[in-house]
Amino acid sequence: MINEPFLIQANYRDPGVSHYRGNPFIEALPPLKATKKEFIKHIKNYPAKPKAADRKKGEILRILELANLNQIVHPLPEYSDLEIAISALIRESYYARNPITASDMQRRHAIAAGGDDGVPFPADWKSSAKGFLITGLSGMGKTTYIDASLLQYPQVIEHTQYKEYPLKCRQLVWLKVRIPSDGTLRGFCIHFFQEVDLALGTNYRRQALSIGSMSSMTSLMRQTATAISLGVIFIDELQNLRMLQNGDANAMLDFFGSLCEDLGTGIVMVGTPAVEQLFTDSIRNIRKICSAGSQTIERMKKNDLQWQFFCEVLWEYQWVKNKQPLTKEIMDVWYHYTQGITAFAVLFFALAQRRAIGNSEEINIDVMSLVAHQDMAFLQPALTALASNNPALMKNFDDLVFSQEFKKLEAQIGKAVNSGWDRDNTEEFEEISASQKTETLPNTKTKVKSDGYVSLKTDDPHQPNWK
């Protein structure tokens, strides 16, 4: 059974930026926050703190209350800069795709027709979309930030009329897709169609599974992204491309770049420091993905105010009977066993309370030591390597370490030169030509259905094919 999509009706408002005016896809987006502080205030989430009465409840109830720790969203300083970048990325991706312009209508027809109707791609059309790279240690809240940020935006907006223009289409503002563990393009495409179906109640995944060749599948993906007016695609677990051979990984990155350049869809790549392996031999790919910049999220420093404030916030969420004052010694031990990685610090705090409830009923150094050496023993080799700052030890934990080589690559991003589309003819990618603006699905002369809303073949907001 196909689920009904959750959507909102377009409400057009002044976007506040002069060159965004007159574009219904941008005017239908929520208003921008005026300041960084407003965004931080909006994104943070602190559940109700336990009171003295809560700490007197039964042991099982208090242990179950520990799940509230996972609801805490504590904004890091980097989050406000990320918000500015992503807000701009979403809007810029739509700037060149104004659906009421003749150029964009021709572009949509050309991609949807796949060459069947002799509709040329507009020669004067140029994508305004860009790519952005977010890298952060495993457990530093990249996904938490993205999820909280995207809650500000409706995923699906339904348009029916913009001023005097009939405009019947659905706009998919954002989509999150994870690169599968094997890193293959086919697996990524299937995930893409699956997420589109969840958002729109369509059945693209079934169509994709019936396609044999990768060129046809990527053609369907291009047509689908155009039909649904996809704003930005968040591509998570970028480091999984390490599973591919170097030529295949570069071809995959080229394909992602083509979504920006050919389709106008913004790209946000998200990964751990392990993405370094993908870029060591290809500064060109870094430059393409980071055309809008990049942001790294590093672990907190031991004696930094950020770590202190983080500890102070979490310390208020105690369900043990004997809540003790937070001391410098406790913060230092807490740091030693978690190395300033937020997810580890929260898990450590929850496990410490679980051990204390029904026993000592307070969090102290002894309880913390037990948690580190028994409950979180599996993490200690990695954390010990981090604490050592010994490159020989840290190289075995590339998801947790920004190496000097990675930082050098970051420094070269602005100097890199895009040398064009150089594609290796590997088995999975040999059929795909990213330089083509339109592609024909083999043996497809009829419309590719989008299950009840807009036909891909006639993807013109003015001439939808309603069921």
KADAPE-V781985 format. One record per residue. N is the residue number from 0. PHI is phi in radians with two decimals (* if undefined). Layout:
N & PHI
N & PHI
This chain:
0 & *
1 & -1.53
2 & -1.32
3 & -1.30
4 & -1.25
5 & -1.66
6 & -2.42
7 & -2.10
8 & -1.37
9 & -1.06
10 & -2.18
11 & -1.45
12 & -2.49
13 & -1.09
14 & -1.29
15 & 1.47
16 & -2.07
17 & -1.00
18 & -1.38
19 & -1.61
20 & -1.18
21 & 1.50
22 & -1.94
23 & -1.06
24 & -1.16
25 & -1.47
26 & -1.18
27 & -1.46
28 & -1.36
29 & -1.05
30 & -1.14
31 & -1.25
32 & -1.22
33 & -1.33
34 & -2.41
35 & -1.10
36 & -1.09
37 & -1.10
38 & -1.14
39 & -1.03
40 & -1.09
41 & -1.31
42 & -1.47
43 & -1.25
44 & -2.51
45 & -2.11
46 & -1.05
47 & -1.03
48 & -1.33
49 & -1.11
50 & -1.77
51 & -1.00
52 & -1.12
53 & -1.18
54 & -1.36
55 & -1.74
56 & -1.20
57 & -1.10
58 & -1.05
59 & -1.12
60 & -1.07
61 & -1.20
62 & -1.12
63 & -1.16
64 & -1.13
65 & -1.07
66 & -1.09
67 & -1.06
68 & -1.06
69 & -1.30
70 & -1.55
71 & -1.28
72 & -2.05
73 & -1.79
74 & -1.20
75 & -1.57
76 & -0.98
77 & -1.15
78 & -1.07
79 & -1.18
80 & -1.15
81 & -1.10
82 & -1.07
83 & -1.07
84 & -1.11
85 & -1.27
86 & -1.04
87 & -1.19
88 & -1.07
89 & -1.07
90 & -1.23
91 & -1.13
92 & -1.10
93 & -1.58
94 & -0.99
95 & -1.49
96 & -2.01
97 & -1.29
98 & -1.23
99 & -1.74
100 & -1.67
101 & -1.11
102 & -1.09
103 & -1.24
104 & -1.08
105 & -1.16
106 & -1.06
107 & -1.07
108 & -1.09
109 & -1.10
110 & -1.21
111 & -1.18
112 & -1.28
113 & 1.06
114 & 1.60
115 & -1.20
116 & -1.72
117 & 1.19
118 & -1.50
119 & -1.33
120 & -1.26
121 & -1.05
122 & -1.16
123 & -1.63
124 & -1.44
125 & -2.36
126 & -1.08
127 & -1.84
128 & -1.32
129 & -2.39
130 & -2.00
131 & -2.43
132 & -2.04
133 & -1.97
134 & -2.12
135 & -2.80
136 & -1.06
137 & -1.00
138 & 1.62
139 & -1.69
140 & 1.52
141 & -1.06
142 & -1.15
143 & -1.03
144 & -1.08
145 & -1.08
146 & -1.06
147 & -1.17
148 & -1.17
149 & -1.26
150 & -1.10
151 & -1.31
152 & -2.02
153 & -1.14
154 & -1.36
155 & -2.20
156 & -2.08
157 & -1.77
158 & -1.87
159 & -2.25
160 & -2.70
161 & -2.10
162 & 0.95
163 & -1.59
164 & -1.75
165 & -1.22
166 & -2.49
167 & -1.90
168 & -2.86
169 & -1.99
170 & -1.92
171 & -1.62
172 & -1.18
173 & -2.59
174 & -2.59
175 & -1.88
176 & -2.31
177 & -1.71
178 & -1.26
179 & -1.10
180 & -1.07
181 & -1.50
182 & 1.26
183 & -1.41
184 & -1.16
185 & -1.06
186 & -1.08
187 & -1.12
188 & -1.07
189 & -1.08
190 & -1.07
191 & -1.03
192 & -1.13
193 & -1.11
194 & -1.20
195 & -1.09
196 & -1.07
197 & -1.12
198 & -1.37
199 & -1.95
200 & 1.25
201 & -1.62
202 & -2.40
203 & -1.16
204 & -1.04
205 & -1.09
206 & -1.09
207 & -1.12
208 & -1.16
209 & -1.49
210 & -1.65
211 & -1.56
212 & -1.53
213 & -1.23
214 & -1.10
215 & -1.21
216 & -1.18
217 & -1.21
218 & -1.09
219 & -1.09
220 & -1.14
221 & -1.11
222 & -1.13
223 & -1.14
224 & -1.02
225 & -1.26
226 & -1.09
227 & -1.65
228 & 0.88
229 & -1.18
230 & -1.41
231 & -2.38
232 & -1.94
233 & -1.65
234 & -1.85
235 & -1.65
236 & 1.07
237 & -0.99
238 & -1.10
239 & -1.16
240 & -1.19
241 & -1.07
242 & -1.23
243 & -1.57
244 & -1.18
245 & -0.98
246 & -1.10
247 & -1.17
248 & -1.11
249 & -1.12
250 & -1.13
251 & -1.12
252 & -1.13
253 & -1.07
254 & -1.10
255 & -1.08
256 & -1.07
257 & -1.20
258 & -1.10
259 & -1.25
260 & -1.31
261 & -1.61
262 & -1.85
263 & 1.42
264 & -1.55
265 & -1.22
266 & -2.21
267 & -2.09
268 & -1.58
269 & -2.26
270 & -2.80
271 & -1.66
272 & -0.98
273 & -1.13
274 & -1.14
275 & -0.89
276 & -1.07
277 & -1.31
278 & -1.82
279 & -0.95
280 & -1.79
281 & -2.60
282 & -1.10
283 & -1.00
284 & -1.20
285 & -1.07
286 & -1.06
287 & -1.17
288 & -1.20
289 & -1.74
290 & -1.06
291 & -1.81
292 & 1.94
293 & -2.60
294 & -2.52
295 & -1.88
296 & -2.05
297 & -1.74
298 & -1.23
299 & -1.24
300 & -1.54
301 & -1.05
302 & -1.77
303 & -1.49
304 & -1.09
305 & -1.08
306 & -1.14
307 & -1.07
308 & -1.14
309 & -1.05
310 & -1.09
311 & -1.10
312 & -1.13
313 & -1.16
314 & -1.05
315 & -1.26
316 & -1.72
317 & -2.01
318 & -1.95
319 & -1.34
320 & -1.20
321 & -1.88
322 & -1.34
323 & -1.71
324 & -1.13
325 & -1.41
326 & -1.94
327 & -1.09
328 & -1.11
329 & -1.13
330 & -1.09
331 & -1.18
332 & -1.16
333 & -0.99
334 & -1.16
335 & -0.97
336 & -1.56
337 & -2.29
338 & 0.98
339 & 1.25
340 & -1.63
341 & -1.02
342 & -1.10
343 & -1.17
344 & -1.15
345 & -1.18
346 & -1.07
347 & -1.03
348 & -1.14
349 & -1.16
350 & -1.18
351 & -1.12
352 & -1.20
353 & -1.04
354 & -1.20
355 & -1.33
356 & -1.14
357 & 1.51
358 & -2.16
359 & -1.23
360 & 1.02
361 & -2.71
362 & -1.63
363 & -2.42
364 & -1.08
365 & -1.09
366 & -1.10
367 & -1.10
368 & -1.14
369 & -1.06
370 & -1.06
371 & -1.10
372 & -1.62
373 & -2.10
374 & -1.23
375 & -2.07
376 & -1.06
377 & -1.14
378 & -1.60
379 & -1.09
380 & -1.02
381 & -1.17
382 & -1.19
383 & -1.12
384 & -1.11
385 & -1.09
386 & -1.14
387 & -1.32
388 & 1.00
389 & -1.61
390 & -0.96
391 & -1.12
392 & -1.39
393 & -1.26
394 & -1.11
395 & -1.41
396 & -2.23
397 & -1.22
398 & -1.35
399 & -2.02
400 & -2.34
401 & -1.58
402 & -1.34
403 & -1.09
404 & -1.12
405 & -1.09
406 & -1.16
407 & -1.16
408 & -1.09
409 & -1.03
410 & -1.15
411 & -1.55
412 & -0.98
413 & -1.25
414 & -1.68
415 & -1.21
416 & -2.00
417 & -1.35
418 & -1.63
419 & 1.74
420 & -1.67
421 & -1.92
422 & -1.96
423 & -1.38
424 & -1.50
425 & -1.53
426 & -1.00
427 & -1.32
428 & -1.89
429 & -1.14
430 & -1.50
431 & -1.66
432 & -2.03
433 & -1.24
434 & -1.39
435 & -1.39
436 & -1.37
437 & -2.32
438 & -2.37
439 & -1.77
440 & -1.33
441 & -0.96
442 & 1.05
443 & -2.00
444 & -1.98
445 & -1.85
446 & -1.21
447 & -1.49
448 & -1.27
449 & -1.96
450 & 0.99
451 & 1.83
452 & -2.20
453 & -1.98
454 & -1.24
455 & -1.05
456 & -1.18
457 & -2.02
458 & -1.33
459 & -2.20
460 & -0.97
461 & -1.52
462 & -2.31
463 & -1.28
464 & -1.89
465 & -1.42
466 & -1.47
